[in-house]
């Protein structure tokens, strides 16, 4: 436990005009137990004594994390107050505490005026406040305790909005503990998958209604450009289409095209629509799908997973091959315990079994929070070949180009262990990433040798 007396002494000295403990170059030293202080007035007082310009890089990260916990804590308090405004009838400064039994129609107008928000923003703020304080109290508590931020709180609200309150709370209880270590993208995927599992038939109905509203939308941008958006499209088709466009862009870039990859992809997209590009590619569009055996044989409705997209309803998982007859498919079939029992590809000339093994073990970039599909990643030698590292599956991992460069050019390091990977930042912080089940590894290796 942190030393309260020592920190109080440090804090009071600073508030009184004294300086906290420092060493050469007037460096300020943070309390060693800063991470254990719960968000609230005491942590706020400690942080008020800190001058970020006097911190070394390592402590600057600790300071930012503690400040983020305080930010989440006060955001929860603000939302709690907003929820109370929703039921507060007209009153003056000295009025008694009175609450209306139902939400007042123009309560968000008060919030909009008080916080200088647009009407739409105030409605959204009021909606989130009511959802967290009344429908998802476990999410509000996690926000109040600084375990999640507002962005992740919004994901909980958004991804459970279609569920009855009881089911939504059960789903939250299954995820809230892990949410601290999940990015919004990872949290969204986890919630979407569990939501699909709660009621597969209802999920199918929502999907059919959603794709029934597919449309093309053109929007003018303030800078004079325009955006062309395809909305509510089938995820398997959008995935294959994006991969094809990306492959063309990569081929052009390798030939020395001076445009950025984003610019090339955008231009290829328009050229294909206008008939100005024949899209000769080194590979066809592909679909990387993960699905359990019972779903594949239509015995259950368990959701599947499309790499780079996320969970999809069982029908999409089963029909994806029919929708993309000319695509390359890389698949992993799992058992009831989500352990891989077989991997493969429909390509006549398969990729190397070693590369497929690595991609099956790690379907995405292994860097913490990254969801780039392994098929689009570099295969990294954890121990470089020049340092004696072997070209074997145990020494190979997928890293997206950005995180691969972060390792080689940005000073990041990582090690593999039984529970996954630990990444060490240039500032000396350690971050764990995705557990690697050893039994799963053995099953994959056996499957590849079949």
C-alpha positions as CSV (number, residue, x, y, z in Angstrom):
1,X,0.0,0.0,0.0
2,X,1.2,3.5,-0.6
3,X,2.7,5.6,2.2
4,X,-0.1,8.2,2.8
5,X,1.9,10.2,5.4
6,X,4.9,10.5,3.1
7,X,2.8,11.6,0.1
8,X,0.9,14.0,2.2
9,X,4.1,15.5,3.5
10,X,5.4,15.8,-0.1
11,X,2.1,17.3,-1.3
12,X,1.8,19.8,1.6
13,X,5.4,21.0,1.1
14,X,4.7,21.7,-2.6
15,X,1.5,23.5,-1.9
16,X,3.2,25.6,0.7
17,X,5.7,26.7,-1.9
18,X,8.5,24.2,-1.1
19,X,9.9,21.8,-3.6
20,X,9.4,18.1,-3.7
21,X,12.3,15.7,-3.7
22,X,14.5,16.3,-6.8
23,X,17.9,15.3,-8.0
24,X,20.3,16.6,-10.6
25,X,18.9,19.1,-13.2
26,X,16.0,19.8,-10.8
27,X,14.2,16.6,-11.7
28,X,11.0,16.1,-9.9
29,X,10.3,12.6,-8.5
30,X,6.8,11.1,-8.4
31,X,5.6,9.1,-5.5
32,X,6.6,5.5,-6.1
33,X,3.0,4.3,-5.3
34,X,1.3,6.8,-7.5
35,X,-0.5,4.0,-9.4
36,X,-2.2,2.8,-6.3
37,X,-3.8,6.1,-5.3
38,X,-7.6,6.0,-6.1
39,X,-8.9,8.9,-8.2
40,X,-10.3,11.6,-6.0
41,X,-9.3,14.7,-4.1
42,X,-6.1,13.2,-2.7
43,X,-4.8,12.1,-6.1
44,X,-5.9,15.5,-7.5
45,X,-3.9,17.3,-4.8
46,X,-0.8,15.2,-5.6
47,X,-1.0,15.8,-9.3
48,X,-1.4,19.6,-8.7
49,X,2.1,19.6,-7.2
50,X,3.6,18.2,-10.3
51,X,5.4,20.2,-12.9
52,X,5.5,18.0,-16.1
53,X,8.5,19.9,-17.4
54,X,10.6,18.6,-14.5
55,X,9.7,14.9,-15.1
56,X,11.9,12.4,-17.0
57,X,10.2,10.5,-19.8
58,X,9.4,7.5,-17.7
59,X,7.6,9.5,-15.0
60,X,5.9,11.6,-17.6
61,X,4.0,8.5,-18.7
62,X,3.1,7.7,-15.1
63,X,1.8,11.3,-14.7
64,X,-0.3,11.1,-17.9
65,X,-1.8,7.8,-16.8
66,X,-2.7,9.2,-13.3
67,X,-4.2,12.3,-14.9
68,X,-6.3,10.2,-17.3
69,X,-7.7,8.3,-14.3
70,X,-8.6,11.6,-12.7
71,X,-10.2,12.8,-16.0
72,X,-12.3,9.7,-16.1
73,X,-13.3,10.1,-12.4
74,X,-14.5,13.7,-12.9
75,X,-16.2,12.7,-16.2
76,X,-18.3,10.2,-14.2
77,X,-19.2,12.9,-11.6
78,X,-20.2,15.2,-14.4
79,X,-22.4,12.5,-16.0
80,X,-24.0,11.8,-12.6
81,X,-24.9,15.5,-12.2
82,X,-26.2,15.6,-15.7
83,X,-28.5,12.6,-15.0
84,X,-29.9,14.5,-11.9
85,X,-30.7,17.6,-14.1
86,X,-32.9,15.3,-16.2
87,X,-35.3,15.0,-13.3
88,X,-35.0,18.4,-11.7
89,X,-38.1,20.6,-11.9
90,X,-37.8,24.4,-12.1
91,X,-36.3,25.8,-8.9
92,X,-34.3,28.7,-7.5
93,X,-30.9,28.8,-5.6
94,X,-32.4,28.1,-2.2
95,X,-34.9,25.4,-3.2
96,X,-35.3,22.1,-1.5
97,X,-34.1,18.9,-3.3
98,X,-37.0,17.8,-5.5
99,X,-37.0,15.3,-8.4
100,X,-39.6,14.7,-11.0
101,X,-40.7,11.1,-11.4
102,X,-40.0,11.2,-15.2
103,X,-37.3,12.8,-17.4
104,X,-38.1,16.5,-18.2
105,X,-38.4,17.3,-21.9
106,X,-36.1,20.3,-21.9
107,X,-33.5,19.2,-19.4
108,X,-30.9,18.9,-22.1
109,X,-31.5,22.5,-23.1
110,X,-30.2,23.5,-19.6
111,X,-27.1,21.3,-20.2
112,X,-26.5,22.8,-23.6
113,X,-26.7,26.3,-22.3
114,X,-24.6,25.7,-19.2
115,X,-21.8,23.9,-21.0
116,X,-22.1,25.8,-24.3
117,X,-22.9,22.7,-26.3
118,X,-25.0,22.3,-29.5
119,X,-28.4,20.8,-29.0
120,X,-27.3,17.5,-30.5
121,X,-24.2,17.3,-28.3
122,X,-26.2,18.1,-25.2
123,X,-28.8,15.4,-26.1
124,X,-26.0,12.9,-26.6
125,X,-24.4,13.9,-23.2
126,X,-27.8,13.5,-21.5
127,X,-28.4,10.2,-23.1
128,X,-25.0,8.8,-22.1
129,X,-25.5,10.0,-18.5
130,X,-28.9,8.4,-18.2
131,X,-27.7,5.1,-19.8
132,X,-24.7,4.8,-17.5
133,X,-26.3,5.9,-14.3
134,X,-29.6,4.0,-14.7
135,X,-29.1,1.2,-17.2
136,X,-25.4,0.3,-16.9
137,X,-24.2,1.2,-13.4
138,X,-21.2,-1.1,-13.5
139,X,-19.9,0.9,-16.4
140,X,-20.4,4.2,-14.5
141,X,-18.5,2.8,-11.5
142,X,-15.6,1.7,-13.7
143,X,-15.5,5.2,-15.1
144,X,-15.7,6.8,-11.6
145,X,-12.8,4.6,-10.5
146,X,-10.7,5.5,-13.4
147,X,-10.5,2.0,-14.8
148,X,-12.0,3.0,-18.2
149,X,-12.3,6.3,-20.0
150,X,-15.4,8.0,-21.6
151,X,-14.6,6.6,-25.0
152,X,-14.8,3.0,-23.7
153,X,-17.9,3.9,-21.6
154,X,-19.6,5.1,-24.9
155,X,-18.7,1.8,-26.5
156,X,-20.5,-0.1,-23.7
157,X,-23.5,2.1,-24.2
158,X,-23.5,1.8,-28.0
159,X,-22.9,-1.9,-28.3
160,X,-25.6,-2.9,-25.7
161,X,-28.2,-0.4,-26.7
162,X,-30.3,-3.0,-28.6
163,X,-30.4,-5.5,-25.7
164,X,-32.9,-5.7,-22.8
165,X,-31.5,-4.2,-19.6
166,X,-30.9,-7.5,-17.9
167,X,-29.0,-9.0,-20.9
168,X,-27.0,-5.7,-21.3
169,X,-25.9,-5.8,-17.7
170,X,-24.9,-9.5,-17.9
171,X,-22.8,-8.7,-21.0
172,X,-21.1,-5.8,-19.2
173,X,-20.3,-8.0,-16.2
174,X,-18.5,-10.4,-18.6
175,X,-16.3,-7.7,-20.1
176,X,-15.9,-4.8,-17.6
177,X,-12.9,-6.3,-15.8
178,X,-10.9,-6.7,-19.0
179,X,-12.0,-3.4,-20.4
180,X,-9.1,-1.6,-18.7
181,X,-6.6,-3.3,-21.0
182,X,-8.7,-3.1,-24.2
183,X,-8.6,-0.4,-26.8
184,X,-12.0,0.9,-28.0
185,X,-11.6,-1.3,-31.1
186,X,-10.9,-4.4,-29.1
187,X,-13.7,-3.6,-26.7
188,X,-16.1,-3.0,-29.6
189,X,-15.2,-6.4,-31.1
190,X,-15.6,-8.2,-27.8
191,X,-19.0,-6.7,-27.1
192,X,-20.2,-7.3,-30.6
193,X,-19.3,-10.9,-30.5
194,X,-20.9,-11.5,-27.1
195,X,-24.0,-9.5,-28.3
196,X,-24.3,-11.9,-31.3
197,X,-24.0,-14.9,-29.0
198,X,-26.8,-13.7,-26.7
199,X,-29.5,-14.1,-29.4
200,X,-28.2,-15.3,-32.8
201,X,-31.7,-15.0,-34.4
202,X,-32.2,-11.5,-33.2
203,X,-28.6,-10.7,-34.5
204,X,-29.5,-12.1,-37.9
205,X,-32.7,-10.0,-38.0
206,X,-30.7,-6.8,-37.1
207,X,-28.1,-7.6,-39.8
208,X,-30.7,-8.2,-42.5
209,X,-32.5,-5.0,-41.6
210,X,-29.2,-3.1,-41.6
211,X,-28.0,-4.4,-44.9
212,X,-31.4,-3.7,-46.3
213,X,-30.6,0.0,-45.8
214,X,-27.4,-0.1,-47.8
215,X,-26.8,3.0,-49.7
216,X,-24.2,5.2,-51.4
217,X,-23.8,8.7,-49.9
218,X,-21.8,11.7,-51.2
219,X,-20.9,14.5,-48.8
220,X,-19.3,17.9,-49.4
221,X,-16.4,18.7,-47.0
222,X,-15.5,22.2,-45.7
223,X,-12.2,22.2,-47.6
224,X,-13.9,21.8,-51.0
225,X,-13.3,18.1,-51.3
226,X,-16.0,15.4,-51.3
227,X,-16.5,12.0,-49.6
228,X,-18.1,9.0,-51.2
229,X,-19.4,6.6,-48.6
230,X,-20.8,3.1,-49.0
231,X,-23.0,2.5,-45.9
232,X,-24.5,-0.6,-44.4
233,X,-22.6,-3.0,-46.7
234,X,-22.0,-6.7,-46.3
235,X,-18.7,-7.0,-44.3
236,X,-17.3,-9.9,-46.2
237,X,-17.7,-8.0,-49.5
238,X,-16.2,-4.8,-48.2
239,X,-13.2,-6.8,-46.7
240,X,-12.5,-8.5,-50.0
241,X,-12.9,-5.2,-52.0
242,X,-10.5,-3.3,-49.6
243,X,-7.9,-6.0,-49.8
244,X,-8.0,-5.9,-53.6
245,X,-7.6,-2.1,-53.7
246,X,-4.8,-2.3,-51.1
247,X,-3.0,-4.9,-53.2
248,X,-3.1,-2.7,-56.3
249,X,-1.9,0.2,-54.2
250,X,1.0,-1.8,-52.8
251,X,2.1,-2.9,-56.3
252,X,2.1,0.7,-57.5
253,X,4.1,1.8,-54.5
254,X,6.7,-0.9,-55.1
255,X,7.1,0.5,-58.6
256,X,8.0,3.9,-57.2
257,X,4.7,5.7,-57.1
258,X,5.4,9.0,-55.2
259,X,1.9,9.2,-53.7
260,X,1.2,8.1,-50.2
261,X,-0.6,4.8,-49.7
262,X,-3.8,6.5,-48.6
263,X,-3.7,8.7,-51.8
264,X,-3.0,5.7,-54.0
265,X,-5.9,3.7,-52.4
266,X,-8.3,6.6,-52.8
267,X,-7.3,7.1,-56.5
268,X,-7.5,3.3,-57.3
269,X,-10.9,3.3,-55.7
270,X,-12.2,6.0,-58.0
271,X,-10.4,4.6,-61.0
272,X,-12.0,1.2,-60.6
273,X,-15.5,2.8,-60.3
274,X,-14.9,4.9,-63.4
275,X,-13.4,2.1,-65.4
276,X,-9.9,3.7,-65.6
277,X,-8.0,0.9,-63.9
278,X,-8.1,-2.9,-64.7
279,X,-6.8,-3.8,-61.2
280,X,-4.2,-6.4,-62.2
281,X,-3.0,-7.7,-58.9
282,X,-0.5,-10.2,-57.6
283,X,-3.3,-11.8,-55.6
284,X,-7.0,-11.9,-55.7
285,X,-9.2,-10.5,-53.0
286,X,-9.1,-12.7,-49.9
287,X,-11.3,-13.4,-46.9
288,X,-9.7,-14.6,-43.6
289,X,-12.4,-16.2,-41.6
290,X,-12.4,-17.9,-38.2
291,X,-15.4,-20.1,-37.3
292,X,-16.1,-23.0,-35.0
293,X,-16.9,-26.4,-36.6
294,X,-20.5,-26.6,-35.4
295,X,-21.3,-23.3,-37.0
296,X,-19.6,-24.3,-40.2
297,X,-21.8,-27.4,-40.3
298,X,-25.0,-25.4,-39.4
299,X,-25.4,-27.1,-36.0
300,X,-25.2,-23.8,-34.1
301,X,-25.4,-20.1,-34.7
302,X,-22.2,-19.0,-33.0
303,X,-20.7,-15.9,-34.6
304,X,-17.7,-16.0,-36.9
305,X,-14.8,-13.6,-37.1
306,X,-13.6,-11.8,-40.2
307,X,-10.0,-10.6,-39.8
308,X,-9.7,-6.8,-39.9
309,X,-13.5,-6.4,-39.3
310,X,-14.6,-8.3,-36.3
311,X,-17.6,-10.6,-35.3
312,X,-20.2,-11.5,-38.0
313,X,-23.4,-13.5,-37.7
314,X,-23.2,-17.2,-38.4
315,X,-25.0,-16.8,-41.8
316,X,-22.2,-14.5,-43.0
317,X,-19.6,-16.9,-41.8
318,X,-21.2,-19.7,-43.7
319,X,-22.1,-17.8,-46.8
320,X,-18.9,-15.9,-47.2
321,X,-17.4,-18.5,-49.6
322,X,-20.5,-18.4,-51.8
323,X,-20.4,-14.6,-52.0
324,X,-16.7,-14.6,-52.9
325,X,-16.1,-17.5,-55.2
326,X,-12.9,-16.1,-56.7
327,X,-11.3,-15.0,-53.5
328,X,-8.5,-16.7,-51.6
329,X,-9.7,-18.0,-48.2
330,X,-7.5,-18.5,-45.2
331,X,-9.4,-20.3,-42.5
332,X,-9.0,-21.6,-39.0
333,X,-11.6,-24.1,-37.6
334,X,-11.9,-24.1,-33.8
335,X,-13.5,-26.5,-31.3
336,X,-15.9,-25.5,-28.4
337,X,-13.0,-24.2,-26.4
338,X,-11.9,-21.8,-29.2
339,X,-8.8,-23.9,-29.8
340,X,-7.7,-24.3,-33.4
341,X,-8.1,-27.8,-34.8
342,X,-7.4,-27.1,-38.4
343,X,-6.0,-24.3,-40.6
344,X,-5.7,-24.0,-44.3
345,X,-6.2,-22.0,-47.5
346,X,-8.3,-22.6,-50.6
347,X,-5.5,-21.3,-52.8
348,X,-4.3,-23.9,-55.3
349,X,-0.7,-22.9,-54.6
350,X,-0.7,-22.5,-50.8
351,X,1.5,-20.2,-48.9
352,X,4.3,-21.7,-46.8
353,X,3.0,-23.8,-44.0
354,X,5.3,-21.9,-41.7
355,X,3.8,-18.5,-42.5
356,X,0.3,-20.0,-42.2
357,X,1.2,-21.4,-38.8
358,X,2.3,-18.0,-37.6
359,X,-0.8,-16.3,-38.9
360,X,-3.1,-19.0,-37.4
361,X,-1.4,-18.6,-34.0
362,X,-1.7,-14.8,-34.2
363,X,-4.6,-13.6,-36.4
364,X,-3.5,-10.0,-35.8
365,X,-0.4,-7.9,-35.2
366,X,0.8,-9.0,-31.7
367,X,1.4,-5.4,-30.5
368,X,-0.9,-4.4,-27.7
369,X,-4.1,-3.0,-29.0
370,X,-3.3,-3.5,-32.7
371,X,-6.0,-5.3,-34.8
372,X,-4.2,-5.3,-38.2
373,X,-4.9,-8.7,-39.7
374,X,-1.8,-10.9,-39.8
375,X,-2.2,-11.4,-43.6
376,X,-1.3,-7.6,-43.9
377,X,1.5,-7.7,-41.4
378,X,5.2,-8.2,-41.8
379,X,6.6,-11.5,-40.3
380,X,9.2,-10.4,-37.8
381,X,12.1,-12.3,-36.5
382,X,12.0,-11.7,-32.8
383,X,15.6,-12.4,-32.6
384,X,17.2,-11.1,-35.8
385,X,18.8,-13.4,-38.2
386,X,22.1,-11.5,-38.0
387,X,22.0,-12.1,-34.2
388,X,21.6,-15.9,-34.7
389,X,17.8,-16.0,-34.7
390,X,16.3,-19.0,-36.5
391,X,13.6,-18.8,-39.1
392,X,11.2,-21.0,-37.2
393,X,7.6,-20.5,-36.0
394,X,8.8,-20.0,-32.4
395,X,10.9,-17.0,-33.5
396,X,8.4,-15.5,-35.9
397,X,5.5,-13.1,-35.1
398,X,3.3,-10.8,-37.2
399,X,3.9,-7.1,-36.7
400,X,2.1,-4.5,-38.8
401,X,4.4,-2.2,-40.7
402,X,4.0,0.6,-38.1
403,X,4.8,-1.5,-35.1
404,X,7.5,-3.4,-37.0
405,X,9.2,0.0,-37.7
406,X,8.6,1.0,-34.0
407,X,10.7,-2.1,-33.1
408,X,13.6,-1.5,-35.5
409,X,13.6,2.3,-35.7
410,X,11.7,3.5,-32.6
411,X,13.5,1.7,-29.8
412,X,10.7,-0.7,-28.8
413,X,11.6,-4.2,-27.7
414,X,9.4,-7.3,-27.0
415,X,9.8,-10.7,-25.5
416,X,7.6,-13.8,-25.8
417,X,6.6,-15.8,-22.7
418,X,3.9,-18.3,-21.7
419,X,1.2,-15.7,-21.1
420,X,1.8,-13.9,-24.4
421,X,4.2,-11.0,-25.1
422,X,5.6,-8.1,-23.2
423,X,6.5,-4.9,-25.0
424,X,9.1,-2.6,-23.5
425,X,8.8,1.0,-24.5
426,X,11.8,3.4,-25.1
427,X,10.8,5.1,-21.8
428,X,11.0,1.9,-19.9
429,X,7.4,0.9,-19.5
430,X,6.2,-2.7,-19.9
431,X,2.9,-3.6,-21.7
432,X,1.5,-7.1,-21.9
433,X,-0.3,-8.3,-25.0
434,X,-2.5,-11.3,-25.9
435,X,-2.0,-14.6,-24.1
436,X,-0.8,-17.4,-26.3
437,X,-2.3,-20.7,-25.2
438,X,0.3,-23.4,-25.5
439,X,-2.2,-26.2,-26.1
440,X,-3.6,-24.1,-28.9
441,X,-0.1,-23.8,-30.4
442,X,0.3,-27.6,-30.3
443,X,-3.0,-28.1,-32.0
444,X,-2.1,-25.6,-34.8
445,X,1.3,-27.3,-35.3
446,X,-0.4,-30.7,-35.6
447,X,-3.0,-29.4,-38.0
448,X,-0.4,-27.8,-40.2
449,X,1.5,-31.1,-40.4
450,X,-1.6,-33.0,-41.5
